Amino acid sequence: MFSNLGNYANNLVQAVGAALIAPPTKSVFLTKGMLTPEEFINAGDRLISNGGNWKWCKAISDQYKNKYLPNDKQFLIQENIISYKRIKDLNRGGNFTEQQEGDDVTIIRSEEQPIQEITQSQDRYYTLYITYDLYYFTPRLYLSGKVDDRQLTYQEVKEDVSGEYADKTVTEENFLELNIKLPTIHPCKHADTLKFFVDQMRDNGCPEEKIHPDNSLTIFLKFMNSVIPTIQFDFVNTIEL
């Protein structure tokens, strides 16, 4: 779990690192799970062309834009994504979870569990944002939600996140391109996770064209759907992990 002080120090280190270290210019997606800015753009274009409701957006002003991305492709957005129930209302198996030993991260799929009786909850509507993180060089998910016309608090958003992640990787941080503070799934292990899925897909005999960096955001969103299983993510489900 991130403490307030630890989170502040971590963000400071990332800000300094992002200012000093340039993103990769050659593809390392298959070996490190990271993306070049060009690969991120191509993956966003592929996600949109697959027929979902994602779209590119500009930063709120030039002051807040990512200098490695085109002005009209600063981040991806998807709006009005419904969430019918809270984590406490469901017990869904087949989710991905992380296990860490030292610097090594292992992703495991939980055993199937019986679905529990659903209680009535107010529907929530989320806006999802995908940015290119300039410290980890991976996609990063931010989200904001509403119930009726009221903005959800950070703690309420965590009610829609799987328990392991709600207390470990969900933080509230500045979304640079819009200059607002939003809940986000911290990307410190995203590269390791994407690399794990790439290796798993290879081991399962997945065709090389589906492991291409152009499909990285589909892979990323399938994992995010496990982290936040109450949100109805919109992506073309053509890749088996």
C-alpha positions in Angstrom: 0.0 0.0 0.0 1.2 3.4 -0.9 1.4 5.8 2.1 0.9 9.5 1.5 4.5 10.3 2.1 5.8 7.3 0.0 3.4 8.2 -2.8 4.6 11.8 -2.8 8.3 10.7 -2.9 7.6 8.2 -5.6 5.8 10.8 -7.8 8.7 13.2 -7.3 11.2 10.6 -8.4 9.0 9.9 -11.5 8.7 13.5 -12.4 12.5 14.0 -12.3 13.1 10.7 -14.2 10.5 11.6 -16.9 12.3 14.9 -17.4 15.7 13.3 -17.8 15.0 10.0 -19.5 13.7 9.9 -23.1 11.3 7.1 -24.1 12.7 4.2 -26.1 13.1 4.7 -29.9 13.4 1.1 -30.8 10.8 -1.6 -30.0 11.3 -3.4 -26.7 7.7 -4.5 -26.3 8.4 -8.2 -26.8 11.5 -8.1 -24.5 10.5 -5.6 -21.8 6.8 -4.9 -22.2 7.4 -1.2 -22.8 6.2 0.9 -25.8 7.8 3.6 -27.9 5.6 6.7 -28.4 5.0 5.6 -32.0 3.9 2.2 -30.8 1.5 3.7 -28.3 0.0 5.9 -31.1 -0.4 2.9 -33.5 -1.9 0.8 -30.7 -4.4 3.6 -30.0 -5.3 3.8 -33.7 -5.8 0.0 -33.8 -8.0 0.1 -30.7 -10.2 2.7 -32.3 -10.3 0.9 -35.7 -11.5 -2.3 -34.0 -14.9 -0.6 -33.6 -15.0 0.5 -30.0 -16.0 3.9 -28.7 -12.4 5.1 -27.9 -11.2 8.3 -29.4 -8.1 10.5 -29.3 -8.1 13.8 -27.5 -5.9 16.9 -27.1 -4.3 18.2 -23.9 -6.1 21.0 -22.2 -3.3 23.4 -23.4 0.2 23.2 -24.8 1.5 23.7 -21.3 0.3 20.2 -20.3 0.9 18.2 -23.5 3.1 15.2 -23.9 5.9 16.4 -26.2 6.4 12.9 -27.6 2.9 12.6 -28.9 1.0 14.5 -31.7 -1.2 17.4 -30.5 -4.4 15.6 -31.5 -3.4 12.3 -30.0 -2.4 13.1 -26.5 -4.6 10.5 -24.8 -7.5 8.1 -25.4 -10.9 8.6 -23.9 -14.0 6.5 -23.6 -17.1 7.9 -21.9 -20.3 6.7 -20.3 -19.1 3.3 -19.4 -21.6 1.7 -17.1 -20.9 -0.1 -13.8 -23.9 -2.0 -12.5 -22.5 -3.3 -9.2 -19.7 -3.0 -6.7 -16.9 -5.5 -6.0 -18.7 -6.6 -2.8 -21.7 -7.6 -5.0 -19.8 -10.2 -7.1 -17.3 -12.9 -6.7 -16.1 -13.6 -10.2 -13.4 -16.2 -10.9 -10.9 -16.2 -13.7 -9.3 -12.9 -12.7 -5.6 -12.1 -13.0 -3.6 -11.4 -9.8 0.0 -10.5 -9.1 2.4 -12.3 -6.9 5.8 -10.7 -6.3 9.1 -12.3 -5.1 11.9 -9.8 -5.1 12.0 -8.0 -8.5 10.1 -10.8 -10.2 6.3 -10.5 -10.9 4.2 -13.5 -11.6 0.6 -13.2 -12.9 -1.8 -16.0 -11.9 -5.4 -16.6 -12.8 -7.6 -17.3 -9.9 -9.9 -20.4 -9.8 -13.5 -20.1 -10.9 -15.7 -19.1 -8.0 -19.5 -19.3 -7.7 -21.3 -16.0 -8.4 -22.9 -14.6 -5.3 -26.3 -13.0 -5.1 -26.2 -9.5 -6.5 -27.6 -6.7 -4.3 -29.1 -3.6 -5.7 -26.7 -0.7 -6.2 -26.9 2.6 -8.0 -25.6 2.5 -11.5 -22.3 4.4 -12.0 -21.0 5.8 -15.3 -17.3 6.1 -15.8 -15.0 8.0 -18.1 -11.8 6.1 -18.9 -8.5 7.7 -20.0 -5.4 6.0 -21.4 -2.2 8.0 -21.4 1.4 7.2 -22.3 3.4 7.2 -19.0 6.7 9.0 -19.5 8.5 7.3 -16.6 7.5 3.6 -17.2 6.9 3.9 -21.0 3.6 2.0 -20.8 -0.1 2.7 -21.1 -1.6 4.2 -17.9 -5.3 4.2 -17.0 -7.1 7.1 -15.2 -10.8 7.0 -14.4 -13.5 9.2 -13.2 -17.1 8.2 -12.3 -20.5 9.7 -11.5 -23.6 8.5 -9.9 -26.6 10.6 -11.0 -24.9 14.0 -11.3 -22.5 13.6 -8.4 -18.8 13.0 -9.0 -17.5 9.8 -7.2 -14.9 10.3 -4.5 -11.5 8.4 -4.7 -12.8 6.0 -2.0 -16.0 5.3 -3.9 -14.0 4.5 -7.0 -12.0 2.0 -5.1 -15.3 0.1 -4.4 -15.1 -1.0 -8.1 -11.5 -2.2 -7.9 -10.6 -5.8 -7.0 -9.5 -6.0 -3.4 -5.8 -6.8 -3.9 -5.4 -3.8 -6.2 -7.7 -1.3 -4.4 -5.2 -1.1 -1.5 -2.0 -1.6 -3.4 -1.9 -0.1 -6.9 -4.8 2.4 -7.0 -3.6 6.0 -6.3 -5.0 9.4 -6.8 -2.6 11.5 -8.9 -2.4 14.4 -11.3 -3.6 13.6 -14.9 -1.2 16.0 -16.6 -2.9 16.4 -20.0 -6.1 17.7 -18.3 -4.4 19.1 -15.2 -6.8 17.4 -12.8 -6.4 14.9 -10.0 -8.0 11.5 -10.8 -7.8 7.9 -9.5 -5.3 5.8 -11.5 -4.0 2.3 -11.7 -0.3 2.8 -10.8 1.8 1.6 -13.8 4.9 0.5 -11.8 4.3 -3.2 -12.8 2.6 -2.7 -16.1 5.7 -3.5 -18.2 6.3 -6.7 -16.3 2.6 -7.6 -16.7 2.6 -6.9 -20.4 5.8 -8.9 -20.8 4.3 -11.8 -18.9 1.2 -11.9 -21.2 3.4 -11.7 -24.3 5.4 -14.7 -23.1 2.2 -16.6 -22.2 0.7 -15.9 -25.6 3.8 -17.2 -27.2 3.8 -20.3 -25.1 0.1 -20.9 -26.0 0.9 -20.8 -29.7 -0.7 -17.4 -30.4 0.0 -16.1 -33.9 2.8 -13.5 -34.0 0.6 -10.9 -35.6 -1.6 -10.9 -32.4 1.5 -10.3 -30.2 2.4 -7.2 -32.2 2.8 -3.9 -30.3 -0.3 -2.7 -32.3 -2.4 -5.0 -30.1 -0.7 -3.9 -26.8 -3.7 -1.8 -25.7 -6.1 -4.7 -26.2 -3.8 -6.8 -24.0 -3.6 -3.9 -21.5 -7.3 -3.5 -21.3 -8.0 -7.2 -20.8 -5.8 -7.0 -17.7 -7.4 -3.7 -16.6 -10.8 -5.4 -16.9 -9.6 -7.9 -14.3 -8.4 -5.2 -12.0 -11.7 -3.3 -12.3 -14.2 -6.1 -13.2 -17.3 -4.1 -12.4 -16.7 -1.8 -15.4 -18.0 -2.9 -18.8 -14.8 -2.2 -20.8 -15.3 -1.7 -24.6 -12.7 -3.5 -26.6 -12.8 -6.2 -29.3 -12.1 -9.5 -27.5 -10.0 -11.2 -30.1 -7.0 -12.1 -28.0 -6.8 -15.0 -25.5 -4.4 -14.5 -22.6 
